Structures are given as C-alpha cells and as structure tokens.
Amino acid sequence: MKPSKTVRGVLPMASLAAVLLAGNAFAESLQQAWDSALTVDRGLKASRENTAAAAELVEAAKSARLPNVTLEAGRTALDEIPAAKAEFFGQSLQMPLSQRASTAYKAMATLPLYTGGRIGRGIDAAAASLDAAKLGEVGDVQSLKLRVAEAYVNVLRAGRMLKVAESHVQSLEAHARDVRNLHEQGMVAKSDLLSVRVALADARQKALQAANAVDLARAAYNRLLARPLDQAVSLDDLAPENDSQSLAILNERARIQRSELAVLARQVEALGHQAAAVRGETGPQVALSGGYGYQENRYQVHQGQWMVTLGAKWNLFDGGMVSHRASAVERQAAALAEQREELASIVALQVRQAWLDVEETKKRILVTQSAIAQAEENLRVVRDRYGNGLSTHTEVLDAETLRANGEASHASARYEAALAGLRLKRAVGEL
C-alpha cells in the first residue's frame, strides 16, 4: 500500500526536523563554538599580526639606545699622485703624500649619550601603541564572539520555528481529517473541507520556508567557524541569564572595561610621547664614537689609527620645522581625545539599548508563556464546539493560528532574551 500524498509531503520535513532538532551527546556548546572561532577567524589572525608588529616596533625603538656599529671599505684610484710642493734654497721640490691607488676601511661604533629625550619618548610612544594594539585585539575577540553568538542563536531560533511550523502542519492535518469525516457524514459543507485544505497547503509552504531558514542559519554559523557550509549542526540549547544590574552600574563598568575606549586613550598617550620625541630633536645631541681606521699609504708612518670622539650637535634654528611637526602630532592627539568622548557617548547608548532589550524580553517571555497555555485551551474548546456544530470552521483555523503564533512568539522572546544578555555583556566589555 502506497503512502498518501499528505504523508509523502510531511515525511521529508519531519525527517529534517528530527535531524536538526534532536539533541545528542555531540551537541556543541556556545563556549566550544567560541573556542573554534577564535582559532580560525582570519580577521582575528590579522589583529594578532598587528599586535606582533607593534611589539617589533617597541624593540626597534629600544634598539636606538644601543651602539650603532658600521663598517666601511673602499678602493680609490687617482689620475695623479698627490704631492706637496716646497721651496728649499731656491729650488722647488715635490714630495708624494699618498699612493695613486689605495685601499681604506674603517670600523666605527657610535653610542648616543643624550638625545634631548628623543629616544626615551620614542620608546614610550611605541609601548603605548603596543598597549593599544593589544586592547584592540581584545575588542576584536569580543566582537567575534558576539557574531558567533548571534549565528548560534539564529540556528536555535530557526530550528525552533521549524518545529512550530511542523506542529502547525500536524495540527491542521488532524483537523483536516476531522473535517473530511464530518463532510463524508454530511455534517459540514464542502467549503469547510476546501478551506482547511487551503490552510494546510499554506502551512506546508511556511514549513518549507522555515526549513530553508534553518539551512541558511546553519551555513552562516559554519562559515564563521571555517567549516563546510553544509556540515551538520547540533547545538546545546541556550537559556537567558537571570542576573540583573542597574543601568548606572553597567554604564560605569562599560567606561572602565570597553577596550575601544582604552584603545583611543592609549593612542592619545602614544601621540603625546611622539610629540615630545619630535621636540627632543631641538635639544643637544651628544654621542660617543670610536673605532679603527686604515688608509693604505706607504708614505704615511701609521696607516692604521684607533680613534675616540666625544661629539655634540645642537640645532639652534631650523625655521620652526620641528615645532610645527610636534604641534601637528599634538593636534592629532587632541582629535583622538574628542573621538574618545564621542565614543563614550555611543557606548552609553549601546549599554542602555541592550539593557532595555534585556528587560523587555524578560517581560515578553512571561507574557507569551501564559499565552501558550491559553491558546492551547482555546483550540481544544473551539474544536469540541465545532465537532458539536456550535462553532464555525473559521474559528477553528483562527484558534490554531493563535496557538502557532503564541509558540513562535514565545520561542522568539526566549532566544532574543538570551541574545540581548550577550549583547549587553558586549556593550559593557565583559563578553
């Protein structure tokens, strides 16, 4: 005996729902999803490389304090032999001073002793930039975790909506059987049977749309974790958190913990050090240098010489070039300080919005939870009345729609509450 068209249409969707929604021992938790994403995300890898580059710049700035060792060598050929001319007892004499072709080399080491703070402030600027890079990486980690959490919740929500759509189909199928039986007994008009079939067809196409939404949600989730888009997904359920903090406390914590604010603060600090380093160029520059030089010259008694030099250089006037450069850097710091104040205002708004969403979804959960039980009882009563000829077919369809919408609203509120809690943590800087 072949299965009916109704059964053949429902079986594929029921099988898909069973695969997508059934829990098993290998269900992935949100923490496991975060751990996977943090190891494969390319944007985060790029952020880590930027941090490593900033660390190299710190070491480069520190290296300016170390001696600078140079080695020079060369071969020189002249068209004439250099000579000195002298008059001796009325006669003109010439004495060669060096060879026509000669080799020379020199090894020198230079150690800066005083640079007007240029090197020290350069190191401070590089260290502040490194701190900013590390804090920026923290912000990137939290942003990635929120994106993964959103994709995770979308998979759960889509799966739950598919289950609601399937239950809607099953309920209408049961009602359609009842209507068909009543029609065969001549108790209801054919229009009732046609109406329920139309409603059932609409419910089935919505179930197909829900199944498609599940597939898309899974693909988006897998992409974030660098997995094949069609890889099977099984996730642990996620419940809203119950802890509640006052808005004032959350705002204070956000001002302290949001890495984006700290990044701008460190960048302002780095620019301040850079400006001081530039101004240091106008101070005395004192260095100690020494080494060995060799100049091939058979006319010279000592062709090789050791040397030590204590030198000082002070640029007293440069037309204001250094001063203007330093002022430009200071203005960049002032611009970043203004951006930080603007960002602080945006962060406060984000915290408020996330906190309000948490409070709203908590209330929605309570309202929709009570509505589900009422909708189910309403459907039962209307069906009994319809079977006894005391209500219309339209009332049954309306009651079933109310039940399905109630379950969908409750599921949506529940997962939006979980997501709102995670967004609040991100807004505060604690995700």
Buried (B, 14 or more C-beta within 10 A) or exposed (E): EEEEEBEEBBEEBBEBBEEBBEEEEEEBEBEEBBEBBBEEBEEBEEBBEBBEEBBEBBEEBBEBEEEEEEEEEEEEEEEEEEEEEEEEEEEEEEEEEBBEEBBBBBBBBBBBEBBBBBBBBBBBBBBBBBBBBBBBBBBBBBBBBBBBBBBBBBBBBBBBBBBBBBBBBBBBBEBBEBBBEBBEEEEBEEEBBEBBBEBBEEBBEBBBEBBEBBBBBBBBBBEBBEBEEEEEBBBBEBEBBEEEEEEEEBBEBBBEBBBBBBBBBBBBBBBBBBBBBBBBBBBEBBBBBBBEBBBBBEEBEEBEEEEEEEEEEEEEEEEEEBBEBBBEBBEBBEEBBEEBEEBBEEBBEBBBBBBEBBBBBBEBBEEBBEBBEEBBEBBEBBBEBBBEEEBBBEBBBBBBBBBBBBBBBBBBBBBBBBBBBBBBBBBBBEB
